[in-house]
Amino acid sequence: MSGVNEIRSAFLDYFKKNGHEVVASSPLVPRNDPTLMFTNAGMVQFKNVFTGLESRPYSTAATSQKCVRAGGKHNDLDNVGYTARHHTFFEMLGNFSFGDYFKERAIELAWNLLTKDFGIDKNRLMVTVYHTDDDAFELWRKIAGLPESKIIRIPTNDNFWAMGDTGPCGPCSEIFYDHGDHIWGGPPGSPEEDGDRFIEIWNLVFMQFEQTADERLDLPRPSIDTGMGLERIAALLQGQHDNYDIDLFRRLIAASEDATGVPAEGKNRASHRVIADHLRSSAFLIADGVLPSNEGRGYVLRRIMRRAMRHAQLLGARDPLMYRLLPTLVAEMGRAYPELQRAEALISETLKLEETRFRKTLERGLSLLDEASAGLGEGDRLDGETAFKLYDTFGFPLDLTQDALRQRGVDVDTDAFTAAMERQKAEARKHWSGSGDAATETIWYEIKDKAGATDFLGYDTEAAEGVILALVRDGAQVETAEAGELVDVVVNQTPFYGESGGQMGDQGTISGEGYRLAVSDTQKRGEGLFVHRAKVIEGKVRRGAVAQLEVDHGRRAKIRANHSATHLLHEALREVLGTHVAQKGSLVAPERLRFDVSHPKPMSGEELREVEEMANEIIRQNSPVSTRLMAVDDAIAEGAMALFGEKYGDEVRVVSMGTGVRGVKSNRPYSVELCGGTHVAATGEIGLVRVLSDSAVSAGVRRIEALTGEAARQHLIEQDERLRQVAAMLKVQTGDVAQRIEALMDERKKLERELMEARKKLALGGGSAGGDESRVINGVTYLGKVVTGVLPKDLKGLVDAAKSSLGSGVAAFVAVSEDGKASVVVGVTEDLTKTLSAVDLVRAASEAIGGKGGGGRPDMAQAGGPDGDKAQAAIDAVAAALG
């Protein structure tokens, strides 16, 4: 049971046998505590259970919670690598009671696990209690048999825990292990308590009070919250005094030694420890959806990664190192935390990319630092302007500069660094608020400058807690908004997606104590702000209020499916039509999708069917949709498609889905695109895609419209019902509809031909060569007639027939449409075209019906005019022209 994995399992099994629900670790990004940057204790996921806002189907629980302390008020980053017990990532073992058992049972469970199951010598243990907690004092004497000398009363807040200024709180009792008098240090509460002899291994919190603004009240159902660092208890059980000497860290450090060829000794010892620790925090943060950036959580991750990478450089590593150590970490911790295995490819790509990019600037930055600090010795300070230049130009966080100078005993003027940072912000603000469209965005820049960018949580969750940082109404910041008012809301973190890349912004609700808002849209504003357009439905909302944010799940699910479908259709179009196809714009809405692509001509029905079938083929694979972070140039070099009109930074999200089954894509990723949108977890979640239409948008651009999932299914149901109705009207089976319609069309064409022939005969006087209606004018036989029931397009046929019947002569026919307009066609037989022109004759007719000229050939010409009631005058005008 000496290994870390065995100790973790033993702890959880022990509490499971004692009636506790074993609960999985919550993510490192808290969903229910907007005041925390990262989860830093086991009780974080149970916060709302302790306060009564949430209920669960169990009253006792045990967890092994992954935690990060790097950033914000809980920041151990600077000490990591140089001490025995500081970590950025650690595991917190804990047991919890939500109004079930209290002090006596909690003390009994802890004491029995340590002394019986773990076999720790009870003579090496001592405890602390809050100085007024007589109950705990007596229970330790009773249950553990500890003498009073080993139960130390502590009067400070170190032994009194509170969730905040108000809320649940209570005294603590900490369990310490005595490593022996060969190590300097004294017991807790003594002047030598900061030594390493007595090490805290477990903290029991007795939540028995409710702190109000005015007084401290007894809780009706007291609760228990405990926490024991896995790394600390593992060190104890493995006979070590240093956390970095436990089996887990020994293997990670050994992998680092093998990769660098440098032993973890002397001055290199701290670098190997930094790399081992930071690999854990980096990998777990990426697995939980945090990616390196210049804002918020992403910036803390980047600082951790770059600090480790700088220590890799100190060890002489010439190539990226961190990603090469990842398999060792996954082998050690992947079974306990499957998310590490699932995200291994993403973690590896992200580590390699970040280190590759950072190495390009690290040497230049360190060269500048060496040059600027060449004359500084122990106790001196580097000027803040140089430190800021390193940060601003080379991406060196301040703590990286401090760490680089630490071994020389050189400090940094942090006040001057902060002043330089503020000057830069002021300058940027001045340029931003210049003129034109930028001036209207000034308010968002000001909010972002003051509050920071919004952390987007929506890749991993659709619900989270946040703090309202700003309320904007009518272009100005306000402190409150009341029922019925429209307001723009900015929070510190949100699961709501802001409209971009063609994907519509999310809708949902924002609620809290005394208020509720309906979010109708989410937009991105300024540089990294997510702005929620909302209407106050109930109560009054205030700036600074804690908010519960919930995305409309059904709407988001439809949008996800439609967005992923656009990727599949895009690739299918390229396969069917050619690689010239590129997306020129899109709309990803919940009810439909459309996207515009470059293509010079309409698609055939066969091409549309082939595109649709290819997309559905990948959907039926139900293959996972994977996301990687890559350098934009590397991503495009690997075949990822960049979309028209999108702006990309140096690092991009690359979304891959499906496996090709034919051609050059066979057994390769099917669709690979740069995309920051939300997508399905697997292609099968799309369900079905149905292409509705292909239409022209502009020259060389076609618009594809399609439906997915339930919308596509309903469309097919409606189509099927229409087919059934048609079949019923035709009195055939649905499978025979096409054949029956084809027969009807043939029959119709036959009837139309027969009708045309009848009309010709009627127009020609019953079949004789003009009959009584033809006459001779100046030696030319002329047949002129106003016909009814004949379409203008059929007049030429009548004229040809008349010319054939006359043998030699002129024929003129006028037809009047339903809207009263007249059409006229005049024909001249070939033998007369040298003396007579059909064009001249039709212009005479056109003038009679109010037309303007006409055109054609000498043997056949046509014209039109608005005055259908003067059709006979047109016939007479041709006769007059002949006379």
ZAMARGU-4260 file (C-alpha; in steps of 0.2 Angstrom, whole numbers, plus 5000, padded with zeros to 4 digits):
<rodrens>
0) 5000/5000/5000 | 5015/5011/4999 | 5012/5018/4981 | 5003/5034/4978 | 4989/5025/4968
5) 4987/5012/4982 | 4986/5025/4995 | 4973/5034/4986 | 4963/5018/4983 | 4965/5013/5001
10) 4958/5030/5007 | 4943/5029/4996 | 4939/5011/5000 | 4940/5014/5018 | 4927/5028/5018
15) 4916/5018/5006 | 4916/5003/5018 | 4911/5016/5031 | 4895/5021/5022 | 4902/5036/5011
20) 4898/5039/4993 | 4914/5039/4983 | 4913/5055/4972 | 4924/5058/4957 | 4935/5074/4957
25) 4927/5089/4950 | 4936/5099/4936 | 4950/5111/4940 | 4939/5125/4933 | 4926/5128/4947
30) 4908/5128/4940 | 4900/5134/4956 | 4912/5146/4964 | 4916/5162/4954 | 4928/5168/4967
35) 4940/5155/4963 | 4952/5154/4948 | 4955/5135/4951 | 4948/5122/4962 | 4960/5122/4977
40) 4951/5111/4990 | 4940/5095/4991 | 4925/5105/4997 | 4924/5117/4982 | 4912/5105/4973
45) 4901/5103/4988 | 4900/5122/4992 | 4882/5123/4987 | 4878/5107/4997 | 4885/5114/5013
50) 4875/5131/5010 | 4859/5122/5007 | 4857/5128/4989 | 4860/5110/4982 | 4854/5093/4987
55) 4862/5076/4983 | 4856/5058/4985 | 4869/5055/4999 | 4874/5063/5015 | 4892/5058/5017
60) 4905/5057/5003 | 4924/5054/5000 | 4934/5061/4986 | 4952/5063/4979 | 4951/5080/4972
65) 4963/5087/4960 | 4969/5105/4965 | 4979/5119/4958 | 4987/5133/4968 | 4995/5145/4956
70) 4987/5162/4953 | 4976/5173/4964 | 4978/5173/4983 | 4982/5154/4983 | 4998/5154/4973
75) 5013/5143/4977 | 5021/5145/4960 | 5037/5154/4966 | 5041/5141/4979 | 5039/5126/4969
80) 5055/5116/4966 | 5064/5125/4981 | 5055/5117/4995 | 5050/5100/5001 | 5031/5102/5000
85) 5025/5116/4988 | 5016/5111/4973 | 5006/5119/4959 | 4996/5103/4957 | 4991/5092/4971
90) 4978/5079/4976 | 4967/5082/4992 | 4959/5067/5000 | 4944/5071/5010 | 4928/5065/5018
95) 4912/5075/5020 | 4897/5075/5031 | 4882/5085/5025 | 4872/5086/5042 | 4875/5068/5045
100) 4889/5064/5058 | 4899/5077/5067 | 4915/5079/5078 | 4915/5062/5087 | 4913/5051/5071
105) 4925/5062/5061 | 4939/5061/5074 | 4936/5042/5076 | 4936/5039/5057 | 4952/5049/5055
110) 4961/5041/5070 | 4957/5023/5065 | 4962/5026/5046 | 4979/5033/5051 | 4984/5022/5066
115) 4976/5005/5061 | 4974/5005/5042 | 4989/5015/5038 | 4999/5009/5053 | 5006/5025/5058
120) 5014/5026/5076 | 5001/5035/5086 | 5016/5041/5097 | 5021/5051/5083 | 5005/5060/5081
125) 4998/5076/5089 | 4983/5087/5086 | 4978/5105/5087 | 4961/5112/5092 | 4953/5129/5092
130) 4956/5136/5109 | 4938/5137/5114 | 4933/5120/5106 | 4932/5110/5122 | 4921/5097/5113
135) 4935/5092/5101 | 4948/5093/5115 | 4939/5080/5125 | 4935/5069/5110 | 4953/5068/5106
140) 4957/5062/5124 | 4943/5050/5123 | 4945/5042/5106 | 4964/5043/5103 | 4969/5042/5121
145) 4981/5057/5118 | 4988/5066/5133 | 4984/5084/5135 | 5002/5089/5130 | 4998/5082/5113
150) 4982/5092/5111 | 4987/5110/5108 | 4974/5124/5109 | 4977/5137/5095 | 4969/5154/5097
155) 4972/5160/5080 | 4962/5159/5064 | 4973/5145/5058 | 4961/5134/5068 | 4945/5142/5063
160) 4938/5141/5045 | 4925/5152/5037 | 4918/5151/5019 | 4918/5170/5018 | 4913/5185/5028
165) 4896/5177/5030 | 4890/5159/5029 | 4895/5142/5037 | 4911/5142/5048 | 4918/5133/5062
170) 4933/5127/5072 | 4947/5116/5064 | 4957/5102/5071 | 4974/5098/5063 | 4983/5082/5064
175) 5003/5083/5064 | 5016/5070/5062 | 5033/5071/5072 | 5047/5067/5060 | 5059/5067/5075
180) 5071/5078/5085 | 5085/5076/5072 | 5075/5088/5061 | 5074/5106/5067 | 5057/5113/5072
185) 5044/5114/5086 | 5026/5110/5088 | 5012/5121/5082 | 5010/5137/5092 | 5028/5137/5097
190) 5041/5149/5091 | 5049/5135/5080 | 5033/5130/5072 | 5039/5135/5055 | 5052/5121/5056
195) 5050/5104/5047 | 5050/5093/5062 | 5031/5093/5064 | 5021/5092/5048 | 5002/5094/5046
200) 4995/5079/5037 | 4976/5081/5039 | 4964/5095/5044 | 4946/5092/5051 | 4934/5106/5049
205) 4919/5106/5060 | 4906/5117/5052 | 4894/5121/5067 | 4890/5140/5065 | 4882/5152/5053
210) 4890/5169/5052 | 4878/5183/5049 | 4882/5201/5047 | 4879/5204/5065 | 4881/5187/5075
215) 4887/5169/5075 | 4873/5156/5076 | 4873/5138/5079 | 4869/5128/5063 | 4854/5116/5065
220) 4863/5102/5056 | 4882/5104/5058 | 4893/5096/5044 | 4911/5090/5042 | 4924/5095/5029
225) 4941/5087/5029 | 4957/5088/5019 | 4973/5078/5018 | 4986/5080/5005 | 4990/5064/4996
230) 5008/5069/4992 | 5011/5072/5011 | 5003/5056/5017 | 5012/5046/5004 | 5029/5054/5009
235) 5025/5049/5027 | 5020/5031/5023 | 5035/5029/5011 | 5047/5035/5025 | 5051/5051/5016
240) 5052/5069/5023 | 5051/5077/5006 | 5036/5075/4994 | 5047/5075/4979 | 5055/5058/4985
245) 5038/5048/4984 | 5037/5035/4970 | 5026/5046/4958 | 5039/5060/4958 | 5054/5049/4958
250) 5047/5041/4941 | 5043/5059/4934 | 5060/5065/4939 | 5069/5049/4932 | 5060/5052/4915
255) 5066/5070/4915 | 5084/5064/4919 | 5083/5051/4905 | 5077/5064/4893 | 5090/5077/4897
260) 5104/5066/4902 | 5107/5077/4917 | 5106/5070/4935 | 5094/5078/4948 | 5108/5084/4959
265) 5115/5100/4965 | 5109/5115/4957 | 5100/5105/4944 | 5089/5096/4957 | 5077/5111/4958
270) 5075/5111/4939 | 5069/5093/4938 | 5057/5096/4952 | 5050/5111/4944 | 5047/5101/4928
275) 5039/5086/4936 | 5027/5097/4946 | 5023/5109/4932 | 5020/5094/4920 | 5006/5088/4932
280) 4997/5105/4933 | 4999/5109/4914 | 4993/5092/4909 | 4978/5092/4921 | 4973/5110/4917
285) 4973/5106/4898 | 4963/5090/4901 | 4950/5101/4910 | 4949/5113/4895 | 4961/5127/4900
290) 4972/5132/4885 | 4987/5144/4886 | 4983/5162/4882 | 4987/5180/4888 | 4971/5181/4899
295) 4964/5174/4915 | 4967/5155/4918 | 4975/5153/4901 | 4988/5165/4906 | 4992/5156/4923
300) 4994/5140/4913 | 5006/5149/4901 | 5016/5155/4916 | 5017/5137/4923 | 5022/5130/4906
305) 5035/5143/4902 | 5043/5142/4919 | 5045/5123/4917 | 5052/5126/4899 | 5064/5139/4906
310) 5071/5125/4918 | 5072/5113/4904 | 5083/5125/4895 | 5094/5127/4911 | 5096/5108/4910
315) 5103/5110/4892 | 5087/5103/4883 | 5089/5108/4865 | 5072/5102/4859 | 5055/5103/4867
320) 5055/5092/4883 | 5038/5092/4892 | 5028/5083/4879 | 5041/5069/4879 | 5038/5066/4898
325) 5019/5065/4896 | 5017/5046/4893 | 5026/5043/4910 | 5013/5055/4919 | 4998/5046/4910
330) 5005/5029/4915 | 5006/5035/4933 | 4989/5044/4935 | 4979/5040/4920 | 4969/5025/4928
335) 4964/5036/4942 | 4960/5051/4931 | 4954/5044/4914 | 4952/5062/4907 | 4971/5062/4906
340) 4971/5047/4894 | 4957/5055/4884 | 4965/5071/4882 | 4983/5064/4880 | 4984/5070/4861
345) 4978/5087/4865 | 4990/5089/4880 | 5005/5083/4870 | 5001/5095/4855 | 4999/5109/4866
350) 5015/5106/4876 | 5025/5104/4861 | 5018/5119/4852 | 5020/5131/4867 | 5038/5125/4870
355) 5043/5126/4852 | 5036/5144/4851 | 5043/5149/4868 | 5061/5143/4864 | 5062/5155/4849
360) 5061/5169/4861 | 5068/5162/4877 | 5086/5163/4871 | 5084/5181/4865 | 5075/5186/4881
365) 5088/5178/4893 | 5102/5186/4883 | 5094/5203/4886 | 5091/5199/4904 | 5110/5194/4906
370) 5115/5210/4898 | 5104/5221/4908 | 5109/5212/4924 | 5127/5209/4921 | 5133/5222/4934
375) 5121/5217/4947 | 5125/5206/4962 | 5117/5198/4977 | 5105/5210/4985 | 5103/5222/4970
380) 5087/5225/4960 | 5084/5224/4942 | 5075/5240/4935 | 5056/5238/4932 | 5057/5245/4914
385) 5069/5231/4909 | 5057/5218/4917 | 5043/5225/4908 | 5052/5225/4891 | 5055/5207/4894
390) 5036/5204/4897 | 5030/5215/4883 | 5042/5210/4869 | 5047/5193/4873 | 5032/5186/4883
395) 5042/5184/4899 | 5030/5184/4914 | 5037/5194/4929 | 5039/5179/4939 | 5050/5170/4926
400) 5062/5185/4927 | 5062/5184/4945 | 5065/5165/4945 | 5079/5168/4933 | 5088/5180/4944
405) 5084/5171/4960 | 5100/5160/4960 | 5110/5176/4960 | 5101/5184/4974 | 5095/5198/4963
410) 5077/5205/4965 | 5066/5215/4953 | 5058/5232/4956 | 5040/5227/4955 | 5033/5244/4958
415) 5042/5251/4942 | 5036/5236/4933 | 5018/5239/4938 | 5020/5258/4933 | 5026/5253/4916
420) 5011/5241/4913 | 4999/5255/4918 | 5007/5267/4906 | 5005/5255/4892 | 4987/5252/4896
425) 4983/5270/4896 | 4992/5272/4879 | 4982/5258/4872 | 4966/5265/4879 | 4970/5282/4871
430) 4972/5275/4854 | 4957/5264/4855 | 4945/5278/4859 | 4950/5287/4843 | 4936/5290/4831
435) 4923/5281/4820 | 4917/5263/4825 | 4931/5261/4837 | 4924/5276/4848 | 4908/5266/4850
440) 4917/5252/4857 | 4927/5262/4870 | 4915/5257/4885 | 4919/5238/4882 | 4938/5242/4881
445) 4937/5251/4897 | 4927/5237/4906 | 4940/5224/4899 | 4954/5235/4905 | 4947/5236/4922
450) 4940/5218/4924 | 4950/5208/4912 | 4944/5197/4898 | 4929/5184/4900 | 4934/5166/4903
455) 4924/5155/4892 | 4919/5139/4900 | 4907/5134/4886 | 4918/5120/4878 | 4915/5109/4893
460) 4899/5115/4902 | 4883/5124/4899 | 4881/5130/4917 | 4892/5139/4929 | 4893/5153/4942
465) 4900/5170/4939 | 4901/5187/4946 | 4893/5202/4937 | 4907/5214/4933 | 4897/5226/4923
470) 4880/5231/4918 | 4878/5242/4903 | 4861/5251/4898 | 4860/5263/4883 | 4878/5264/4881
475) 4883/5268/4899 | 4888/5258/4914 | 4874/5257/4928 | 4875/5249/4945 | 4858/5241/4944
480) 4844/5235/4932 | 4826/5232/4937 | 4812/5221/4930 | 4807/5225/4912 | 4824/5233/4908
485) 4835/5228/4894 | 4854/5227/4899 | 4870/5221/4893 | 4879/5210/4906 | 4897/5206/4908
490) 4903/5192/4920 | 4920/5185/4924 | 4917/5168/4917 | 4903/5161/4906 | 4897/5146/4897
495) 4888/5157/4884 | 4896/5157/4867 | 4898/5174/4859 | 4893/5175/4841 | 4908/5172/4829
500) 4913/5161/4815 | 4895/5161/4808 | 4889/5152/4825 | 4875/5162/4833 | 4877/5167/4851
505) 4869/5157/4865 | 4853/5161/4874 | 4848/5156/4892 | 4846/5163/4909 | 4856/5172/4922
510) 4849/5172/4940 | 4854/5175/4957 | 4847/5180/4974 | 4833/5192/4971 | 4834/5192/4952
515) 4832/5183/4935 | 4837/5188/4918 | 4833/5180/4901 | 4847/5181/4889 | 4842/5183/4871
520) 4859/5184/4863 | 4878/5184/4867 | 4891/5194/4858 | 4909/5197/4858 | 4915/5215/4861
525) 4931/5224/4864 | 4945/5212/4866 | 4939/5196/4874 | 4923/5202/4883 | 4907/5191/4881
530) 4892/5202/4882 | 4875/5195/4887 | 4860/5204/4880 | 4847/5201/4893 | 4830/5207/4900
535) 4827/5208/4918 | 4812/5196/4921 | 4811/5197/4940 | 4818/5208/4954 | 4833/5219/4953
540) 4851/5214/4948 | 4866/5223/4954 | 4884/5224/4949 | 4895/5213/4959 | 4881/5200/4962
545) 4885/5182/4961 | 4876/5174/4946 | 4871/5157/4940 | 4872/5156/4921 | 4863/5142/4912
550) 4864/5140/4893 | 4848/5135/4884 | 4853/5116/4882 | 4841/5111/4868 | 4846/5126/4857
555) 4865/5124/4860 | 4863/5105/4856 | 4855/5110/4839 | 4868/5123/4835 | 4882/5111/4839
560) 4875/5098/4827 | 4873/5111/4814 | 4891/5118/4816 | 4899/5101/4815 | 4888/5097/4800
565) 4895/5112/4790 | 4912/5105/4793 | 4907/5088/4785 | 4897/5096/4771 | 4912/5108/4767
570) 4924/5093/4765 | 4911/5083/4755 | 4909/5098/4743 | 4928/5098/4741 | 4928/5080/4737
575) 4914/5080/4724 | 4917/5097/4716 | 4935/5100/4718 | 4948/5108/4730 | 4943/5125/4723
580) 4928/5125/4734 | 4931/5137/4749 | 4919/5143/4762 | 4914/5161/4760 | 4903/5164/4774
585) 4890/5154/4785 | 4876/5155/4797 | 4875/5142/4811 | 4858/5144/4819 | 4848/5131/4829
590) 4834/5128/4816 | 4845/5127/4801 | 4862/5130/4793 | 4868/5138/4778 | 4885/5142/4770
595) 4892/5150/4755 | 4906/5142/4745 | 4916/5147/4729 | 4909/5137/4714 | 4906/5144/4697
600) 4889/5135/4692 | 4874/5126/4699 | 4876/5109/4707 | 4867/5094/4698 | 4855/5084/4708
605) 4868/5069/4707 | 4881/5080/4715 | 4870/5086/4729 | 4865/5068/4733 | 4883/5063/4733
610) 4888/5077/4745 | 4874/5073/4757 | 4878/5054/4757 | 4897/5057/4760 | 4892/5068/4775
615) 4880/5055/4782 | 4893/5042/4780 | 4904/5051/4792 | 4889/5054/4804 | 4886/5035/4804
620) 4904/5032/4809 | 4900/5041/4826 | 4918/5045/4827 | 4925/5056/4841 | 4927/5075/4837
625) 4944/5080/4843 | 4952/5097/4847 | 4970/5102/4846 | 4979/5118/4849 | 4992/5122/4836
630) 5002/5135/4828 | 4991/5142/4814 | 5005/5139/4800 | 5008/5121/4806 | 4989/5118/4806
635) 4987/5124/4788 | 5003/5115/4783 | 4995/5099/4790 | 4979/5102/4779 | 4968/5111/4791
640) 4956/5123/4782 | 4956/5141/4787 | 4939/5150/4783 | 4937/5166/4773 | 4936/5182/4783
645) 4941/5174/4800 | 4955/5182/4810 | 4967/5169/4818 | 4980/5172/4831 | 4997/5163/4832
650) 4988/5148/4841 | 4972/5141/4834 | 4960/5127/4839 | 4960/5113/4826 | 4944/5103/4825
655) 4945/5085/4817 | 4931/5073/4814 | 4928/5057/4805 | 4939/5045/4795 | 4940/5046/4776
660) 4934/5030/4767 | 4939/5034/4749 | 4952/5042/4738 | 4966/5053/4746 | 4956/5054/4762
665) 4955/5035/4765 | 4960/5030/4783 | 4965/5049/4786 | 4956/5062/4796 | 4941/5067/4786
670) 4937/5085/4791 | 4951/5096/4798 | 4947/5114/4801 | 4953/5129/4811 | 4938/5133/4822
675) 4933/5141/4839 | 4915/5136/4839 | 4906/5122/4849 | 4904/5105/4842 | 4897/5088/4845
680) 4907/5076/4855 | 4905/5062/4841 | 4898/5064/4824 | 4883/5052/4828 | 4876/5066/4838
685) 4872/5075/4822 | 4860/5062/4818 | 4856/5066/4800 | 4860/5079/4787 | 4848/5084/4773
690) 4853/5096/4760 | 4838/5107/4755 | 4845/5118/4741 | 4859/5125/4731 | 4857/5143/4725
695) 4867/5158/4718 | 4872/5172/4730 | 4884/5181/4718 | 4895/5177/4703 | 4905/5162/4708
700) 4897/5159/4725 | 4884/5146/4729 | 4873/5145/4744 | 4870/5128/4752 | 4856/5126/4765
705) 4853/5111/4775 | 4845/5103/4791 | 4851/5091/4804 | 4844/5080/4817 | 4826/5081/4822
710) 4823/5096/4810 | 4830/5085/4795 | 4819/5070/4801 | 4803/5081/4802 | 4807/5088/4785
715) 4808/5070/4778 | 4792/5066/4787 | 4783/5081/4778 | 4791/5076/4762 | 4784/5058/4764
720) 4767/5064/4768 | 4766/5075/4753 | 4772/5060/4742 | 4758/5049/4750 | 4745/5063/4746
725) 4751/5064/4728 | 4750/5045/4727 | 4732/5045/4733 | 4727/5058/4720 | 4735/5048/4706
730) 4728/5032/4713 | 4744/5022/4713 | 4757/5016/4726 | 4770/5028/4732 | 4784/5018/4723
735) 4774/5021/4706 | 4772/5040/4708 | 4786/5044/4696 | 4781/5032/4683 | 4763/5038/4683
740) 4768/5056/4683 | 4780/5053/4668 | 4765/5044/4659 | 4754/5059/4663 | 4767/5071/4656
745) 4769/5061/4640 | 4750/5061/4638 | 4749/5080/4641 | 4763/5083/4628 | 4753/5073/4616
750) 4737/5082/4619 | 4746/5099/4618 | 4753/5094/4601 | 4735/5089/4595 | 4728/5105/4602
755) 4741/5115/4593 | 4738/5106/4577 | 4719/5110/4579 | 4723/5128/4582 | 4734/5129/4567
760) 4720/5122/4556 | 4707/5134/4563 | 4719/5148/4561 | 4722/5143/4543 | 4704/5142/4539
765) 4700/5124/4542 | 4715/5117/4532 | 4713/5125/4515 | 4727/5137/4509 | 4721/5152/4517
770) 4703/5148/4512 | 4692/5163/4510 | 4702/5173/4522 | 4717/5176/4510 | 4717/5189/4497
775) 4728/5196/4483 | 4736/5213/4485 | 4747/5220/4471 | 4749/5203/4465 | 4754/5196/4482
780) 4744/5183/4491 | 4741/5189/4509 | 4734/5179/4524 | 4731/5190/4539 | 4722/5185/4555
785) 4719/5188/4573 | 4719/5172/4582 | 4713/5167/4599 | 4718/5153/4611 | 4736/5153/4604
790) 4751/5158/4614 | 4763/5171/4607 | 4777/5158/4607 | 4766/5147/4595 | 4764/5161/4582
795) 4780/5157/4572 | 4773/5139/4570 | 4757/5146/4563 | 4766/5158/4551 | 4777/5143/4545
800) 4762/5133/4541 | 4753/5147/4532 | 4768/5150/4521 | 4769/5132/4517 | 4750/5132/4513
805) 4752/5148/4502 | 4767/5143/4492 | 4770/5161/4488 | 4764/5176/4499 | 4764/5185/4515
810) 4756/5178/4532 | 4753/5189/4547 | 4746/5183/4564 | 4741/5193/4579 | 4738/5185/4596
815) 4732/5194/4612 | 4737/5189/4629 | 4726/5189/4645 | 4733/5205/4651 | 4728/5214/4634
820) 4745/5214/4626 | 4747/5210/4608 | 4761/5199/4599 | 4762/5199/4580 | 4773/5188/4568
825) 4774/5192/4549 | 4782/5179/4537 | 4787/5181/4519 | 4790/5166/4507 | 4807/5165/4501
830) 4803/5169/4483 | 4797/5187/4488 | 4811/5192/4501 | 4820/5201/4487 | 4806/5214/4486
835) 4797/5212/4502 | 4804/5212/4520 | 4795/5204/4535 | 4804/5217/4546 | 4797/5232/4537
840) 4780/5224/4537 | 4780/5219/4556 | 4785/5237/4561 | 4770/5243/4552 | 4759/5231/4562
845) 4769/5236/4578 | 4765/5254/4576 | 4746/5250/4575 | 4746/5241/4592 | 4757/5254/4601
850) 4773/5245/4599 | 4791/5252/4595 | 4797/5243/4580 | 4801/5225/4579 | 4815/5213/4573
855) 4819/5197/4564 | 4824/5192/4546 | 4817/5196/4529 | 4807/5180/4529 | 4801/5180/4547
860) 4800/5195/4560 | 4790/5198/4576 | 4785/5213/4587 | 4773/5217/4601 | 4763/5231/4608
865) 4752/5236/4623 | 4736/5239/4613 | 4728/5222/4611 | 4711/5229/4606 | 4719/5236/4590
870) 4725/5218/4584 | 4714/5219/4568 | 4722/5236/4564 | 4739/5228/4564 | 4733/5215/4551
875) 4726/5230/4541 | 4742/5239/4543 | 4752/5225/4535 | 4739/5224/4521 | 4741/5243/4518
880) 4760/5241/4518 | 4758/5229/4504 | 4746/5240/4494
</rodrens>
